Amino acid sequence: MLGVAVAAPASAQSLAVAESLFDRGLADMLAGRYETGCPALAESQRLDPRPGRLFTLAECEAKWGRIATALARYNDYLALVDRMSEAERATQSARRKLALEQRSALAPLVPRLTLSLPPGAPAGTRVQSDGMTLEQPSLGIALPVDPGEHVVTTQAPGGPVTEARFTIGRSESKEIVLEVKPPAAGAPPPAGAPPPAPSIAPLPARQPGAAANAPDHGPSGGRVVTYVAGGLGVAGLIVGSATGWMALDASGVAAENCRDVSPGRARCNPAGIDAGNRAKELGLVSTVSFGAGVALVGASALVFLLEPSPRREPEPTVSWDVTAGQAGGGVVVRGRW
């Protein structure tokens, strides 16, 4: 009973704040103050999600010129309406019609941006677009963005931040290879990096005839190749598994945004089409990476089993016997190597 008594005022306060934000956001939108109206509407929808507020937010983003964001809001609204009952859907018929018209008009105008890292970029390089971190699967493919100026930053582990600014217009497609600056010489290692291994002075060369045992030889060249191939194979298996899960997730998104119109045929909204394309691309990457990983691991295991183990060279042994001769007082020296 105490939990209900405490939670109820907080819920009521959230509803009141959401209503106040919606009223203020709507007034700003109607007055053309989209830079303040749209964020207020977005916060109102976050605190108290409702179909009408989501539609109004999509309208505000479209009027503001953020057409990629607006298109995503319209798609969310239409997906929400499609899950309603017939009676609930009837109350949204006018808004649904406008949302479909807006989606058809805006889809061809959305710009597409492809961001890529240069060859040889250090592993773990961080890429952010307008403050949003882009993981590896988001690089090298065309992503929808809003028209206008964008800021992209890159940072290698322990290196400086490199900033790039550019402008993209409606219906425009751009491909940008980002710049990554390496860490400065003598710069401290990044936080969390393991300490460098201590340096070890080389042992002095052993003189011929020394009594110390001969050291073992290091691994052969074939065995080194085996280790490298095995490591690459394991990496391929990890990449294949990760992209496989991402492909399954994208397929689920596509399924939610597609509906069967006849046996063997389906109709998808833009979100479903994008998710389907992304699922195909990730599925191809998963198949290739997993297959290459299995092949490399199998080959390295076979070479490892067939490669002879390194052996220690025998140390030459020398023994001496000195015997006094009985005849003539001579000395006989016998050696064995």
Protein Blocks (a to p, Z undefined) as FASTA:
>chain_A
ZZmmmmmmmmmmmmmmmmmmmmmmmmmmmnopamlmmmmmmmmmmmmgcfklmmmmmmmm
mmnopamlmmmmmmmmmmmmmmpcfklmmmmmmmmmmmmmmmmmmmmmpccddddddehi
aehiacdeehiacdfklgoiacdddedjdddddddehiacddddddddehiacddddddd
dddehiacdehiacddddddddddddehiabdcddddddfklmmmmmmmmmmmmmmmmmm
mmmmmmmmmmmmmmmmgccfbghiacddfklmmmmmmmmmmmmmmmmmmmmmmmmmmmmm
mmmmmpccddddddddddddddddfehoiacddddZZ
